[in-house]
Amino acid sequence: MKLTAQHLTKTIGEKKVLSQVEFSWQTGEIVGLVGRNGAGKTTLMRTLVDQYHADHGQVAIDDQDLTAVPEARQQLIYIDPTEVFFARLTLAKLGRLYALGYPTFDQARYRSLLADNDLVLAQRYGELSKGYQALVVMALNLASAVPLILLDEPFDGLDLFIREMIVKAVIDEVADGQRGFLIASHDLAELDGLADRVLFLKRGTISKTVTLEAVRDEAAKLQLVFPAMQIPAAVRQYGQILNVQGRVITALFSPYTAAVEAALTAEQPVLIEKLPLSLSDLFRSEYAEEVHHD
Amino acid sequence: MIDAKKIVRTRHHELLVLLILAAGLTLAIFGLNYRQTFHGYASRPTESQYLDSQRENVRQLRKEGDRQAARDAAHESYASFVKSNYQLYFHYGNDPMPTDHNGLTVNIYFILAAYAVGVLVAAMDGLGGFDRFLAGLGIARRKLYWAKMRVFLPLIGGLSLAVPGLMLILFYLTFPARLINLTATGMLAILVYNFALTVTAFIFGHTLGQLIGRPLVLAVGATLLIPLLANGLEHATVLWSALTHWLNIGGSFLRPGEAYWWLLAGCLVVSGGAAWLGARLYRSVSMERRRTLLTAPHLRWPLVIGVTLLLTLNFGTVGAHGLQPWPTLVWPLLGLAVGLAWQFWPAVTAVTRRLQRVD
């Protein structure tokens, strides 16, 4: 099952939040969605599920335009973490409500997921801690048995163990290829180990799509030290500066070819060391133009 | 196949129970009034007590020299006395619906409860995120709107008939038939009127709740609308009777009089219009607008015009030939000023900010 978004545009107030957004995502994939605060990640998710009407563009699932065939939206689920209407509901009633909304909802699985985490059906959602609320949302998503699941900041404010539980649940669900996740998150470290692909949302559009394994094959993150305080021309020309501390420069070179290596060597660095390349580095390089270095 | 009605019913289970309780409470209120009325009837003077009292009254009036009053007092029979003091309804002229004396006509409490619940349902669903949940289910929004209406309207309509219906049954079981001076047509007029006003109140309240996104503005506005609409209607019927002579006299929500059919027609127009607007709003309003002052900005001027008309009806000075021009004109001018200010306020503040930065 494949979701395709084409030319999605959304203006809120006077700000064009989404501009010609295009991407696709299918079951069996975990896709990360990253961007700076206010980039439009949540707006994109809300637009995909038609909480927000797009000004232009189309969202289709398996070539079925969701405007023309709204029933196809049943293949998609998005539980907005900031707009839950069910704070006063018990977990039991919550399950009943979602079972009414999603015919494929598995009540037994929902109850089992709650029981595994010592959650009682008689508890009210609003009385739970943030971490347990996140678990309940995850339980609702998983029990819905819907193929395409949108998660918005699922790791926000959670302790290590609950994060690991959520990560494990996501990986297990995707393993058989029947489910797909689109995860919007500022937690780049979690996404790094989880996502197959990452979409970078910048100025309202998908500026870059990276497959982390492919990027790691062709790019390099280097730590460089030069005799002079100034940043050599070759570094500026071929790399994206990630960090500068005194004479120590950390930069991303994509692609990192023999020619690039030769150019850097010609600048006679005191130190040139390859460092592990992470999603955080790619994020920093994508938005580096907003940070100035001398 | 998703049952949207069932989802709405599950979500609003407590509100539905609240409606039933509200109806029960109004029944209790009318029950207390009934008890008082029945007690008054049960403790009425006997015929001989009445005749003794009448003779004494006639003697006194003759002593005072008021022979006409004495003759009138002597002619009123006991049966006539009981009827005029304990009959349940008054009938005036050609009014389709009688006026209550000791009986029940308009269940204003439940009408107001229905209005409040309409506002509450729309506000809770919009501001609480339930509408966002529904939007993601893949059901056409138009169908979702009508699912909500199909959950609430039958209950509200049914309760609007049940309360006066039960009271009428109680009257027939406990009062002499001659005192329940209500024809079948009159009874039907009461039931239809309550039904129409209650259903209209709910739909109107719900649409208002969809239109206004700020909770405080909605709460204050919805509350103020009640006296403004009630008062505005009275003035409108007085104006109508003065200008057209299609009515001999004005009416009100509680006592429509000859304006009864006009009010029923008005209910049809208002409920139909509000439902149409509500369905359109539900379909077209993008939910990022749900917390804005007006969720549908293109309705700004119609809203300003409507409120201005209402204020003019309420506070414009009514004379013998209609509204007096000069005291009345201030309201449309005020409405125009408010509308323009609202329209151009963002531009004005932007210019002001730019000027402040230059300074």
Interface residues (C-beta under 8 A of the other chain):
Chain A: I12 T43 R46 V49 D50 Q51 Y52 H53 P70 E71 A72 R73 Q74 L76 I77 Y78 D80 E83 V84 F85 K93 R96 L97 L100 G101 Y102 P103
Chain B: M1 I2 D3 K6 I7 T10 R11 M124 D125 G128 G129 F130 R132 F133 L134 A135 G136 L137 G138 I139 A140 S284 S286 M287 E288
